[in-house]
């Protein structure tokens, strides 16, 4: 994006602040940070909202800005292809409009479309990318801020077209022009040059170039370290310097969060297969990555991953998996515009599979099910077990169950679905199938996303099982009204045993999702009282009964699991222990709030929240009492551990109002006294700033340690009372504290607080 756009951002923020659109001004400045820091849940909500508000305010540059950063977050680190292609094309059209064509960020729209096309099918879109990028680069000065991004994509497009020497030449010319203009080369541009050199077989030159770029500034500084590590590992592995490559390669748990880097990481791993742990776990992860690419329309990337994963599978004797991956890769070739060289690689993989020798089974074939059941769950290799059980699958029911379940676990649910379908539907009478086998096939079909096939299967079953199978499908797809209807029909059709038990659980869960906690709790109460339910049913009943404030039922459930309640009747409002309640935020993110647990499924929030939140200190919320993370095992770790619970619903608002304060931090004694004054009033206070926050001394300009946070006051406390207390508590401080919104509400010394805010740069 052109540097002028950042000046425009600052100027637009100022104008929005002055017009009273403070929230929009803050959001405008935060969008790039959300994109780079991976706060995608937040960005996916906030960016469209900013774009919509910009459209309503007739601010097309702001709309372009918001739409661009949202798109960039999708096609950058998240590597979306077809899933984002329509939006990338629409953004390009929007950038060509009369009221946006002069915006300095227009080149970013060209770059974004090229990135999205590269994600989808790099070689297939190479010619289109080169034409659009070439037009955008025509007449563009090398010192332009848009230059590096456009050139990076141009070099990548040349490489994808197979013109790797031309890509290297173009890269070297662009770098020379950039340096001659006394402008910095971005790390991303240097990385594109490294990849071109590597593709041209000039490995040592690629390594030299990568070393020289180590200190180059990155367009995406947050991602630079792990991206540099992946590329360095690939270059070193290509140079057969495997020990150094292995050291440079980021761990799987690091790169696993960054789809953009998956193919390059897999290429490096393939070259390092003799020195890495080439295990079934790696194969399972690569299959999960392919599934993500399927969803996002990353056509070329999923073929590349399938071929690499297949080669790795052959190397560890995962013969069946390599064959399945060859089939997948071949089936995906039809989605590519250009498939040059890929059919030959598929054929080579098939030849390697045919030449490979599978590992011998651990025992005689008739005893393999017993061996499977006796295997150590931690050390067993499920990939090998799939191969060993395959000859029995489809003929021996016990072997088939284990085989198809394991296939699903490894990411090959459609293969398991085909086998189970043949066993239960084609070779037998599905209406006479055991409940366990119906559940197996239903689950596998849901996992394989074969909804239409599941509906056909349900039509072959007795009524109670048929409705239950459909209820399972609707539950998996979060269609709660349909889930409830099918579960009720299953029960009404005479469901018995495990079918009835699951139908009632599904009905209770659907009732909760639809907001009918009374109904859900009553259904689970019947299960609990009949002793057909389990402890989890009791807890779910407690949660729903709490949400509907049926305290007698909550006490009944607590007694069932041996949890003592001190009060004999009425609302349960006790003081138990500290917990962390995880609550949703309207911008799509989540926030942990320190709270005190007040009952089996309730907690009272302790921390003041910013204005505009749906909850605040003093609110009592319903929580799901299943910890969100494992509780530490050692007593030492447990001592300071605070359990996190998911917030379910608001039970009883406390009615507290939050007021913001900001300024230079006082002395330690003054701060302690300030806390004591607020504690005496029972007004919760929380500091949101950290040690890096500083303000400006109005006289000397030196930086001072700053502090800002929120104070929450209970209902009935007027703004003038809060203002008076804060004024009295801070009057002897070396530097004044500002509470501008409070002053405006109270109508007291507004100009004074405006002056403090301005002079200290708050």
N, C-alpha and C positions, 0 to 999 in steps of 0.2 A: 504494500500500500504506500502511496506517496506520503512524504513527510508532512505535506500540507494538511493531510487528513487529521493528523494528531493535533495540529494547531486548531483545526476546525472542531475536533472533539472537545478540547478545552473551552473554546469559545461557546460551543453549543451547551456544554454543561453549565457554564455561567448563566447563559440566557434561560435555561430551564429552571435553574435555582431561583433566579429573579422572578420568573413567572409562577413560582410556587410548585413546579413539577420536580420536587427534590428526589422522589423515588426514581423517576425516569432518568434524572441526571446521574444518580449513583449507579443505576443499572447500566447506563451507557459506558461508564468507565470500567465496569467490572466484567463486561462480556469477554474481552480478550483474555483476562486472567482465568476466567472459568474454562475457556477453551484450552489454554496451555496447561492448566493444572488438573485437567481431567474431571472437572466438576460437571459431568455431562447431564446428570439428572436435573441439576439446577439450570443449566444452560438450555436444555430442551424445553423448559417451561418459560424461562425468562426471555430468551431471544425472540420467540414468536410474539410474546406479549409486547416487547419493545417495538417490534416491527409493526404490529397492529396499531399501537398508540401513535407511532410516527406517521402511519398512513392517515389516521384520523386528524392529526395535527398538520397534515400536508407538509411533511418534512421528508422528501424523498431520499436525501443523502443519508439521513439517520436510518430510514428503512433499509437502504442498501447496506449500510454498515452492519445493522443487526442481522440481516439475512445472510450476509457474507460470513460473519463469525460463527453463526450457527452451522452453516454449510461446511465451513472449514473444520469444525470439530467433528463432523460426521465423516468427511472424506480424508481427513488427516490421520490422526492416531487411530480412529475407529475404522478406517479403510473401507468405507462403504462404496459399493459400485452401482449396480442398477438401482438399488434402493434409493440412491440420492441423485441419480442421473437426471430425472425429470426436474428436480429442484435446481440442479446446476444449470440446466438449459434455460429454465425460467429466470434464474438470476441473470444470466447472460442477456436475455431479452430485456429485462428490466434495466440493466446497465446501459442499454442502447437508447433508452427513451430520451426525449428532448430535455426533460428536466433532470436527467442524471448523467448524460453522456460526457459532461465536463467535470464530473466528480473525479478527483485523483485516484479513487479506489476502483475505478472501472477496470484497470489491468488485472486487479485481483480476481474479478469475475472470469476473465479469460483464463487465468491460471487455474482457478478452481475447477472450471469445466475440463481442462486438460488433465488435472489430477484425477477427477472422477472417471474420465474415460480410461485413463491408465489403470486405475483400480479395476475397472470392469474387464477390459481386454486390451492390454497395452499394445501388442502388435497389431491387433485388429483396428484400433483407432489411431495408429501412428500417423497415417497420412493426414487425417483431419486435424490432429493436434498440431502437426508441423505447419499446416496452412494457417490456422487461427493464431498460433503463437508467433509465426513469422510476421503476420500482419500487425500484431500488437507491438512487436519489437522494431518494426520499420520506423526509423526516425527517432527512436528512443535513445536518449543519451546514456552512456555507460554509468554516469554518476547518479542516475535516477534510482530512487529507492525501489521502484518496481522492477528494475533490470535483473537483479539476481534471481528472483523468483521465476520470471519468464524464461530466462536462459536455462535455469535448472530443468524446467520442464521440456525445453527444446532439446537439450542434450539427452534427456531420458527418452524422448520420442524418437530421436535418431537411433539410439541404441536398440529400442524395441523394434524398429524397422529393419534392424540388422546392419545398419550403416555405422559400425562401431568406430572405424578409423575417422570418418567424417565427424562423429560425435566428439572424439578426442580433439580433433583440429578446431572445431567450433568452440569447445570448452576453453582451449588454450588461448584462442583469439579473444574470447570474452573476458577472461581473467586479465589478459594484457591490457585490454581497453579499460577495464575497471581500475586497475592499478595506475594506469596513465592518467586517469581522471582523479587520482588521489582519493579513491573510495575503497572501502573495505569489501572483501569477498566474503560472502556468507558461507557458513560451514556446509549448508545444504547444497550449494553450488559446487563446492569442492568435492562433496560426497558423490555427486552425479558424475564428476570427472573421474573419480576413483573407480566407480562402477564401469564407466566406459573403457578405461584403461584395462581393467580386469577382463572385460568381455573381449577386448582385443588381444588378450594373451600377454599383456605387458605387466606382469604381476609385480615385479620389483619397482617399476615406475609408479604403479598404483600405491604401493606401500610408502614410497617416498612422498607422494602427493598427500597421502593421508596423514603422515607425520607432520608435514608442513601446515596442515589445516587444523591441527589440534587446538590452537588458540583462537581460531577464527570465530567471530560472533555468530550465533545461531538464530534463525528466525523463530525457532521453537526451543528456547534455552532449557526448558524443563526436560525435554526429551533427549537433549544432545548426548549426555553421558551414555545412556544405554544404547542409543542408535550408533554412536561411534564404536562402542564395544562390539556390537553385532557385526558391523562392517569390517572392523579390524580383525575379528576372528575369521571372517570369510577370506579376507586377503591373505592372512598368515597361513590359514589352512590350505589355500590354493598354492602357496609357496612351500608347502610340505613342512612348515614349522609348527607342528601340531601341539607341542607343549606350550608354546607362546599363545597359540590360537585358543587353546583350552582355557588358559588363564584370562584371556581377554573376553571370552564369551560370557555374556550375562546369564545368570541362572534362569531356569524356566519360570520360577515364580515372579521374576522381574519382567521378562519379555511377554509372559502370558497375558498381561494386561494391555498389551499394545499390538493390536492386529496388523498395523502397518508394517511391523518388523518380522512377522511370522515367516514369510517365505524366505527372506534372507537368512534368518536364524536357522531355518530347516536346512538350507543349502550348506551352511557352515557345519551343522551337525552331521550331515551326510558325509562330508569330507573327513569328519573326525570320528566316524563310527567305530574305529578300532581302539579309540582311547576314551570314549565316553561310555556311560551306562546305557546301552541300547536295550531297553527293557520294554515289557508290555505297557508299562505306565506311559512311556514316551509315545508308543503307538496310539494309546487311548487319547492322549492330549492332541496329537496331530489329527485324529479323526474328529475330535470336538472342534478344532479349528476349521476343518473342512465344512462341518455343519454350519458354523457361523458364516463362512464365506458363501455357502449355498443360500442362506437367508438374506445376505446382503448383496447377492449378485456379483460376487467377485469371481468371474468365470475362469479367467486364466490362472488366477492364484490357486483356486481349488484343484485344478488339474495338476499344477506344479506340486502342490502339497501331496496329492494322491500318489504321484510318481515317486517322489522322495520317500514318502512313508512306505511305499511298496518295496523300494530298494532296501530300506532299513529293516523291514519285516523279513525279507529273504535272508539278510545277514544274521538275523537271530533265529532263523528256522521257523518263522511264522508263516508257513506256506499258504494256508487257507486265507490268511489276511492279505497277503501280497496278491493272491489271485483275485480276491474281492476288490482290492484297490485298483487293479488293472481294469476290472470290469467298470468300476466307477469312473475312472479317468476316461475310458473309451466312450462311456455314455454321455459324458460332459463335453466331448469334443464338438458336438453339434451346436453348442451355444457360442462357439468362437467364430469370429469373422475370419481369422487366419489361424491355421493349426500347423503351420510348417514345422516339421521335425517332431511333432508330438506323436503322431501315429507310430513312427519308428521307435520312439521311446517306450510306448505301450507294448509294442511287439517285443522289444528287448526285455522288458519286465516279465512278460509271459514266458519267454525263453528261459530266463533265470529261474522262474518258478518251476518250470518243467524239469529243469536240471537239478533242482535242490532236493535234498533228502530230509524228510521230516524227522523229528526226534522220536525215539521209540516210546511207546506208552509205558506207564509204570507197572502194568500187570495185564493179565489176560482180559480180553474184551468183555466177557460176561461179568467180570468183577469190577469194571471201571466205575460204575455208579458208587459202589462201596468205597473204592479208593477216593473218589471225588469227595464223598461225604466225610471221609477221615482226614482229608488234606488239611494242613495248617492254613487257616484263612489269611494269615499275615504273609506267609512265604510262598503260597501256591501261585502258580503262573496261570491265570485264567485264559490267556491266549493259547497256551499249549493244550489246556483242557478242552477248548473248543475243537481243536484238531483231533484230539483223541476220541472225543465223544461223537464226532460227526458220523462215523459209520453206523452208530446205533440210533442216531437221532431220526425220528420219523417212524421208527419201528418199535423201539422200547420207550414206553411212555415216561418212565422215571428219568431215563437218559435224555429224552426230548425236553422235559421240563428244565432240567439243569443246563442243557446245551443252549436252548433259546434264551433263557434268562441271562446267561453269561454273554451271549452274542449282544443282547441289548445293553448290558453293562459296558461292553467294549465299544459301543457306538454303531452296531450293525443290527438294530432292531428290525429293519425291513427283511433281512435274511431270516431272522428268527420268526417273523410273522409268516413268511412263506412256508416254513417248515411246519409250524403249529397249525396253520390253516389246512395244509394237506392232511395232517394227522387227525385233527378234530372235525373238520368240515368235509373234506373230500373222501377220506378213507374210513369215516365213521359217521354215526348219527349225532349231530351236534345237540339235538334235543335231549339226548341221553347222557351227555358229557357230565362229568363230575363238576361240582361247583368250583373246585380248585383249578381245574383245567379251563373252565370258562373265564375265571379271573385271570389266569395266565395269558390267554389269548387276548382278552380285552385290554389288559395292561400293555402288551406288546404292540397291539394295533394303535393304541393311543400314543405310545412312545414313537412309533413309526409314522405318526400323523396320517394314518390311513382311515380317516373318519368315515368315508363312504363305505369302505369295506366292513368297518365295525357295525354300521347301521344294517348292512345286509346280514351280518352274523347275528345281530340281535333279533332280527325277524325270524330266525330259525330256532330260537330258544323258547322254552315255556314262558308264559307271561311274566311271572315274578322275576325270573332271571333276565328276560328281555328288557324290562323296564330298568332293572338295576344296571345292566350294561350301558344303557343310554344315559342313565344318571351319572355313571362314572365318566362318560365322555363329556357331558355338559359341565361337570365339576372341573375336569381338566382344562376346559376351554373357558372357565369362569362365567358360564351362563347360569346364573343362580336361580332364576325363575323356572327355567326348564329342568334344572337339577331337582328342585323341590317337587315339581309336578311328576317327574318320572319316579322319584323315590317314593312318593305317596302312592302312586299306582302300583309299584312293586309290593308295598305292604298290603294294599287293598286286594292284590291278586293272590294273597295267601302265602307270601314269603315266609320261610321258616329257616331256623338255624342261622348259619353265617350270612345267608342272603338277607334275612330279615335284620340281623344285627348291623350289617353294613348299610342297608337302606335307611335305617333309623339314624345312623351317624351322618350319612349324607344329607338327610332331611334336616337334622339339627344344624349342621354347618351351613346349609343354604339359608335356613331361617335367620341365623345370625348375620350372614352377609346381607340379607334383605332388611335387616333392622328389627326383626321380630325376636328379640332375646327371650321374651316370656315363653313363646312357643318352643324355641330351641332348648331352653332349660327344662321345660316340662318333658320333652321327648327323652332327654338324657336322664332325667330323674327316674323315669320308668325303667330305663336300662339299669341304672345303679341299684334301684330297689329290688330288681329281679335277680341281682347278682350276675347278670349276663355281661355287664360292662366291666371295663378295666379302669385302672387308676387314672389314665388319661381322660376317660369319659367323665370321671369325677371332677377333674380340674376344669374341663371345658364347661361342665355344668356350673361350677363355681363362678367362672368368668361371666357366663350369660346371666346367671342369677344376680350377680353383682351389678351388671349393666342395667338390669331391670329393677334393682333395689329390692329383691326378694331375700331379705336378710335371714329369714328362717331357713330357706333352702341353702343359703351360703353356709350357715352353721351346720346344717345337716351334712353337707358335703365335707366340711372341715372335720367333723367328727368321724366321718367315714375313713379319712386318711390319717387320723390321729393328730390333727393340728389344733392345739388348744386356743379357744377364744375366751377372753376374760369377761366381756360383757354378755349377759344372758339374753338380751333382746335388743331390737332396734338397730339403727345403722352401726356398722363396725368402724370405729374411728380410734384405733389404738396407735401407740408409738412403738414400732418394731425396730427396724434397722435401716441404714442408708441404702438406697438403690440408685441406679442410673436408669432413667426412663427415656427411651428412644422414641421421639415424636416426629411426625412429618412436618415439613415446612411448605408453605404454599408455592415456593419457587421450585419444588421438586427435590430439594435436599432433605436431610434428616438432622435432627439436633438432639444431643444427649443433655438431659436436665437432671442435676442432682436432686434427689427427692428422699422422702422418708416413707417407708412402707407402713401403711396403716391398717392393713387387713390381708386376707389371703390373696386378693386380686385388686388391691387399691394402693395408691401412693399419692402423697401430697407434694406438689412441686415446691422446692425451696428457693430456686434461683429466679430473680427478676428477669423478665424477657423484654426485648425491645418492643416498642409500640408497633401495632399491626400484626402481631403474632396471634394465633388462635388460642393461646394459653398463656398463663402467667403464674408467678409465685402465688401460693395460696390455693390454686386449683387442685381438686382431687380428681384423679383420672383412674380409669380401669386399665389394668395391665394384664398381659398374658404372663402368668407366673412360670413359664418355661424359660430359663436363662438363654440369652442370645449367644453366649459363648461358654465353653467349659469352665467350671469353677476349678481353680488351682488345687492340686492334690496336697501340697505341703502346707502344714500349719503356718509356717513363716510367711508364705505367699498369701494365704487366706487372711492374715491379720489386717492388711490394709486394702483388701480387695473389695470392690463395690460391684455387686451383681447387676448386669444390664438386663432390663426387661423391655419388651415392646409395648408401647402405649396402644390401647385398643380403642378407647372412646373417652370423651369427657363425661365425668359423673356429676360433679358439682363445682361450678365456677366459684372461685374465691372472691371475685369482684375487685381484685387489686388493680391499681393504676401505676404504670411505670413512668418515671421521669429521668431524663438523660442529664448527666453532668460531664464536664470536660474541663481540662486545664492543666497547669503545672502541678506536679506531685508535691505535696507538703513534706515536712520533716516526719520522721518515723513516729515521734511522740504525738504530733498533731494528727497524724493518720490514725493512730491507735485511739485517741480520744474521739475522733470523728466516728469510728466504728462503734465505740461504746455508746455514744449518744443515739445512734440509729438503733442499736440493739435494745436499748432501754425502751424505745418506742415500739419495738417489735416490727420495724420496717426492714425487710430484707434488702441487702445491697450486694451487687456483684460487679467486680472490675473486669471489663472485657479487653482492656488494653494489655499489652505485654511490655517487656523491658525495652523493646525496640521503638516504642512510641515516644516521640519527643515533640516539644512545642518550641516556639521562638521567643526569646527574651525581647520584649518590646523596645528596650533601650539599647542593649548591646548587640542584639542579633544572635547571641550564642544559643545553642540548643540546650533545652532543659528537659529533664525526664518528665514525661507527661503521664496523665492518668485519665481514663474515661470509663464510664459504666452506667448502670441503671439502678435506681432506687424504686422499690415497689411499696405503695402505701395502701392500706385496707380501705374498704368502702367507708364513706363518711368523712374522710380526711380531705379537706379542701386544699386547693393549690396555694392559697395564701398562707396556710399553716405550714406547709412543706417549705415554702419560700422563707418564712420567718426562721424556721429551725436551721435551714442550711446557712442562712445569712449569719445567724448567731454562732454557728459551729465553725465557720470558716473566716470570721472577721479578723482574726489575728494571724492568719497565714501570710507567708512572705509574698505569695502570688495569689491572686484571686481565682476562684473557681467559677465557671460559667454554667448556668442552667437556663438557656435561652427559651426553650419551649415552655418550661414551667413559668418563667417570668412573663411571657406573653399571656399564658392562661390566667395568671394571677393579676396581670395588669400592673406589675410593680417593676420599676427600674429596667424596662426593656432596653433602652438605649445603652445603659451601662453594660448589660450582658452582650449586646451587639458589638460594643467597643472592645470588650475583652476577647470575644471570638475573633475579631479582626486583628487586633494588636498581637495576639499570641499565635495567630495562624491556626486556629482550632478547626 
